[in-house]
Amino acid sequence: LNRSRDEQTELDLIDAKAACLTDLGRTGEAETWLTDLSRPGRIHDAERLLYLRALAADREADRLERGSGRPADRSRAIAFIEQLLDLNPFHAQALNHIGYTWADQGVRLDAALRHIKLALALDPESAYVTDSLGWVYYRLGDLERAAALLARADVLSPAEPEIILHLATVLAAQGQFERAVT
């Protein structure tokens, strides 16, 4: 999409406010606000707003997970991503988001692989999508392919904690404990 600088700035501010509200545990307020922005005559980027709503739902799930120590229900985030993919089946971030969510949960791994491969074809230099593909291969038991992809993700985005954690996990699973801790 071609956006003016003002439109992009407005969307970035919306993203930041939604993230702050959710991180403060005010997810209901963030969702109400994002829903209001989705009404006709407000923000016209339906895809971006659906993605922001998915991120807000995921942040709330993360917050609940940290508090309880148990896996949180991510069905609301997945529902927003599925709506977004209905609008645009080639939205790389959404494809990656849902694929990674499934891979992380260890469910629908074949679908996760298809979604993430498509996301990587659409955004081949994305460290996050490369990480997700490595993670799904790890979940599928293909440690060699997982390690290669995660090492590439680490080159694309050095010092990214989630990527480093995934790479260390795979290296440890391969018995490469010395490399995993360095």
PyMOL commands that set and color helices and strands:
alter all, ss='L'
color gray80, all
select helices_A, chain A and resi 5-23+27-37+46-68+75-87+92-105+109-122+127-140+143-156+161-173+177-180
alter helices_A, ss='H'
color red, helices_A
deselect
rebuild
show_as cartoon
